[in-house]
């Protein structure tokens, strides 16, 4: 077990470090070749610290992943050369995809590979469930089996990797459509119209997967706002203080306002904008759209109950008399 005082403290200013169990990440913003050199020096320092504490990094398990929106600064000068980071006597390999605590990380933070992998695993798990539990005819038991063994695969870290475009959302939603058909024993009925699918979801009390992702997003930001998570709001989000240039303003004291506004005029660029699709930026809009009476609830259990009712009411509004 490592204690706070045991953590390495000799890293360069601007270099970050995160330790979790046997997983270690070290990073730095690269703006010049000197940043490469400093990061490599910090890797060597971290390796020495590990050896002094009777631990050892395995070079074959250590990878370099560069996150970027565009070409790095040195590409125009050295287009075919990457800086060689070393760990001891071994050079580290560059990768275009690395799994970090169950999430597939890519240079542009595109979650297509994560969604494809989960779709494949969930499809196999659902197929196995339907073959081995063919004798289950009770709706409640079949529902429990699906939620426990299949849908739970989409819950882990969903606030990070959840799809933010309709194509990937629809792809994952197909898994749940198949599952609900199995639960209700309606394999020959089409759920193609979305309204029909929503009604079937309501029948078994399972939110559509896209709405479930939205629920998880809002639940997490609610815990952050109410100091129930060791996470702070990003610097660009603050609570509304009553000052706006708009003549009509629907914001209140519990509304979040952003000091930055990423451009998204070109739809093709929207899906590649990491900030626009990042958790806090996308979720603060959903938070603001909730009724104030719900946002005022501080108890997480009561908040979740009220939030689910609100989401269902948006999906299935009561008919006008």
Order of alpha helices (4+ residues) and beta strands (2+ residues): beta-beta-alpha-beta-beta-beta-beta-beta-beta-alpha-alpha-alpha-alpha-alpha-alpha-beta-beta-alpha-alpha-alpha-alpha
